[in-house]
Amino acid sequence: MVERRGPLAAIGKGLGWIRHRFFPPPPSAPLISQKAVAGPVPWVIAIMTALTVVAAAGGMALGSVARTAASDLSGGVTVQIAGPAAEEADRQARAAVAALTAQASVREVRRLSEDERSELLRPWLGDEALGEDEDILVLPELIEIRLAAPADQAALTHIETALAKAAPDASVSADMDWLGPLAEAIDALQWLAIALVGLLVIATTAAVLLASRSALAANHDTIEIMHLLGAHDMQVARLFQRAAAVSAAAGGAAGFAVAELAIFTLAGRFAALGPGNTAAGLGWTDWAALVLIPVAGVGLAAVTARLTVLATLRRMP
């Protein structure tokens, strides 16, 4: 018997096609809720990533500045003649220049003029103390030396010996000496960056561990059904691992974006430092190392969630 189709059946079929074509049914909900697994993980990782990246970038930029300054000042030596009267200081300065020029280890000798010495002292003493009519202050003589080799203690001793007779009032100092406090500050900042990395590891591990345990308790019935259907603990752990990794990736990306904005903002503030400022002082290897910070956070979150879920499931009856 042939089934007859009337106009109403055709209209119903057409409406059904339109409904499925333009109004598809909503996708089924995931077995494990992403929000249930995430918890505070994205916020914790975002905050710690931003702090760690900013501190690490600062340490790397200051390290670049210190290396540039050390390269420029490694062979620099300053000779100062202070104490005697102006005529005697001038005589010793001329004798010192002659003695230093004769040294094979000295590549360049330059005696600073009176105007140059005045400009160096003006920010500290003011215009009145350095006025043209003032005879009270005798400016020390300054001689800049550039050695062919780094200015180590042996080189300084050799220069002091050469100046012993020519300029007995001369004092010799390496230009690298002022970098000592800067090096200590850089070391402190680098240790701070390392400490922040450690805090990032601890905070991420704790947040993921607590979120995973909470999600396991909330999805206990779902996990039981999955076990009854033949799912293994490893399959369940992968669901939590994926959710934790996505949450950590979102938090790490947000934290890195905030840190990058802060870095370039600081770079604008420190632009007067020249090529060694905060952003320009970072090479591509430095940026690659900074990118590894949020990437490591994602890996740590995934591994922590996996191990936590597996350990908890093994203890479940």
C-alpha positions in Angstrom: 0.0 0.0 0.0 1.4 3.4 -1.1 1.5 6.0 1.6 -0.1 9.3 0.5 1.5 12.6 1.4 -0.7 15.6 1.7 0.2 19.3 1.6 0.5 19.4 5.4 3.2 16.7 5.4 5.1 18.6 2.8 4.9 21.8 4.8 6.0 20.0 8.0 8.9 18.5 6.2 10.0 21.9 4.9 9.7 23.5 8.3 11.7 20.7 9.8 14.5 21.3 7.2 14.5 25.0 7.9 14.7 24.4 11.7 17.6 22.0 11.4 19.3 24.2 8.8 19.2 27.6 10.4 18.5 26.7 14.1 20.6 23.6 14.8 20.3 22.0 18.3 22.8 23.3 20.9 25.9 21.2 21.4 26.0 18.8 24.2 27.6 20.1 27.4 31.1 18.7 28.2 31.4 15.9 30.7 33.6 18.1 32.9 32.7 21.7 33.3 35.6 24.1 32.3 34.6 26.6 35.1 34.5 23.8 37.7 38.1 22.9 36.9 39.5 26.4 36.4 38.7 28.0 39.7 41.2 30.7 40.7 43.9 29.2 38.3 43.7 31.9 35.5 43.8 34.8 38.0 46.7 33.4 40.0 48.7 32.6 36.9 47.9 36.0 35.3 49.1 37.9 38.4 52.2 35.8 39.0 53.1 35.8 35.3 52.9 39.6 35.0 55.1 40.1 38.1 57.6 37.5 37.0 57.9 38.8 33.4 58.4 42.4 34.6 61.0 41.5 37.1 62.9 39.2 34.7 62.8 41.8 31.9 64.1 44.4 34.3 67.0 42.2 35.3 67.8 41.4 31.7 67.7 45.0 30.6 69.9 46.1 33.5 72.3 43.3 32.7 72.5 44.6 29.1 73.2 48.1 30.4 75.9 46.9 32.7 77.5 44.8 29.9 77.5 47.8 27.6 79.0 50.1 30.2 81.6 47.5 31.2 82.6 47.1 27.5 83.0 50.9 27.2 84.8 51.5 30.5 86.9 48.3 30.7 90.1 50.1 29.6 89.3 53.5 31.1 91.4 55.1 33.8 91.0 58.6 35.4 94.0 60.5 36.9 93.1 63.2 39.4 95.5 65.8 40.7 94.0 67.7 43.7 95.6 69.5 46.6 98.4 71.7 45.3 98.1 75.3 44.1 96.9 76.0 40.6 100.4 76.5 39.2 101.7 73.4 40.8 98.7 71.3 39.7 99.1 72.5 36.1 102.8 71.6 36.1 102.1 68.1 37.5 99.3 67.6 34.9 101.6 68.5 32.0 104.3 66.2 33.4 101.7 63.4 33.9 100.5 63.7 30.3 104.1 63.4 29.1 104.8 60.4 31.3 101.6 58.6 30.3 102.1 59.2 26.6 105.5 57.4 26.8 103.8 54.3 28.2 103.3 51.5 25.7 100.2 50.2 27.5 98.4 53.6 27.2 96.5 54.0 24.0 95.0 57.5 24.5 95.6 60.4 26.9 93.3 63.4 27.2 93.6 66.2 29.7 90.2 67.9 30.5 90.0 71.6 30.0 88.9 74.0 32.8 85.5 74.4 31.2 85.0 70.6 31.1 86.0 70.3 34.7 83.7 73.1 35.7 80.7 71.5 33.9 81.4 68.2 35.8 81.3 70.0 39.2 78.6 72.6 38.5 75.6 70.3 39.4 77.3 69.6 42.8 78.7 73.0 43.7 76.5 75.5 41.8 77.3 78.5 39.7 78.4 80.8 42.5 81.2 78.5 43.6 82.4 78.2 40.0 82.1 81.9 39.1 84.9 83.5 37.1 85.7 86.0 39.8 86.1 83.3 42.5 89.7 82.3 43.4 88.8 80.3 46.5 88.1 77.0 44.7 91.0 75.3 42.8 89.5 72.8 40.4 91.4 69.4 40.4 93.2 68.4 37.2 91.6 65.5 35.5 93.2 63.3 32.9 91.4 60.5 31.0 93.3 57.5 29.9 92.4 54.7 27.6 94.4 51.5 28.0 95.0 48.9 25.4 94.0 46.2 27.8 91.4 46.1 30.7 92.3 48.3 33.7 93.0 45.6 36.3 95.0 46.2 39.5 98.3 45.4 37.8 97.7 48.1 35.2 96.7 50.7 37.8 99.9 49.9 39.8 102.0 50.3 36.7 100.4 53.8 36.0 100.9 54.9 39.6 104.6 53.9 39.4 105.0 55.9 36.2 103.4 59.0 37.8 105.2 58.7 41.1 107.9 61.3 40.1 106.0 63.3 37.5 102.9 63.9 39.6 103.3 62.9 43.2 99.8 64.3 44.1 98.1 62.2 41.4 95.5 59.6 42.3 94.5 56.8 39.9 91.2 55.1 39.7 89.6 52.7 37.1 86.4 53.9 35.5 84.9 50.4 36.3 84.9 51.1 40.0 81.5 52.9 39.9 79.9 49.9 38.4 80.2 48.0 41.7 77.0 49.2 43.3 75.2 48.8 39.9 76.3 45.2 39.7 75.1 44.5 43.2 71.7 46.1 42.4 71.5 43.9 39.2 72.3 40.8 41.2 69.6 41.6 43.7 67.0 42.1 41.0 68.0 38.9 39.3 67.6 37.0 42.6 64.2 38.7 42.9 63.2 37.4 39.5 64.3 33.9 40.5 62.3 34.1 43.7 59.2 35.2 41.7 59.6 32.3 39.4 59.7 30.0 42.5 56.5 31.8 43.8 54.9 31.3 40.4 55.6 27.5 40.6 54.3 27.3 44.2 51.2 29.4 43.5 50.3 27.6 40.3 50.8 24.2 41.8 48.6 25.1 44.8 45.8 26.7 42.8 45.6 23.8 40.3 45.8 21.2 43.1 42.9 22.8 45.0 40.8 23.4 41.8 41.3 19.9 40.6 40.3 18.4 44.0 37.2 20.6 44.1 36.3 19.7 40.5 36.7 16.0 41.3 34.3 16.3 44.2 31.8 18.3 42.2 31.9 15.8 39.3 31.9 12.6 41.4 28.7 11.2 39.9 29.8 11.9 36.4 33.1 10.2 37.0 31.3 7.1 38.4 29.2 6.9 35.3 32.3 7.2 33.1 33.9 4.3 35.0 30.7 2.2 34.6 30.9 2.8 30.8 34.5 1.6 30.7 36.5 4.8 31.0 39.9 4.5 32.6 41.5 6.8 35.1 43.9 8.1 32.5 41.0 9.2 30.3 39.3 11.0 33.1 42.7 12.7 34.0 43.1 13.9 30.5 39.8 15.8 30.7 41.0 17.7 33.8 44.5 18.1 32.4 43.0 19.8 29.2 40.8 22.1 31.2 43.6 23.1 33.5 45.9 23.8 30.6 43.4 26.0 28.9 42.8 27.9 32.0 46.5 28.4 32.6 47.0 29.4 29.0 44.3 32.1 29.3 45.8 33.4 32.5 49.4 33.3 31.2 48.5 35.1 28.0 46.7 37.8 30.0 49.5 38.2 32.4 52.1 38.4 29.7 50.1 41.0 27.8 50.0 43.2 30.9 53.7 42.7 31.6 54.5 43.6 28.0 52.5 46.8 28.3 54.3 47.6 31.5 57.7 46.9 29.9 57.2 49.3 27.0 55.7 51.9 29.3 58.9 51.8 31.4 60.9 51.8 28.2 59.4 55.2 27.3 60.2 56.5 30.8 63.8 55.4 30.6 64.4 56.4 26.9 67.0 58.9 28.1 69.3 56.0 28.9 69.8 55.4 25.1 70.1 52.0 23.5 70.2 50.3 26.9 66.7 51.2 28.0 64.3 48.6 29.3 62.8 47.5 25.9 65.6 48.2 23.5 68.0 46.4 25.8 66.2 43.1 25.3 67.3 40.9 22.5 65.3 38.2 20.8 66.9 35.6 23.1 65.6 37.7 26.1 62.1 37.8 24.7 62.2 34.1 24.0 63.1 33.5 27.6 60.3 35.7 28.8 57.8 33.9 26.6 58.9 30.6 28.2 57.5 31.9 31.5 53.8 31.6 30.7 54.5 28.5 28.6 56.1 26.8 31.6 53.1 27.9 33.7 50.8 26.0 31.3 52.9 22.9 31.4 53.1 23.0 35.2 49.3 23.4 35.5 48.6 20.5 33.1 51.1 18.2 34.9 49.8 19.2 38.3 46.1 18.5 37.3 47.0 15.2 35.8 49.0 13.9 38.8 46.4 15.2 41.3 43.5 13.6 39.5 45.3 10.2 39.1 46.3 10.2 42.8 42.8 11.0 43.9 41.1 8.4 41.6 43.4 5.7 42.8 42.2 6.3 46.4 38.5 6.3 45.3 36.6 3.0 46.0 
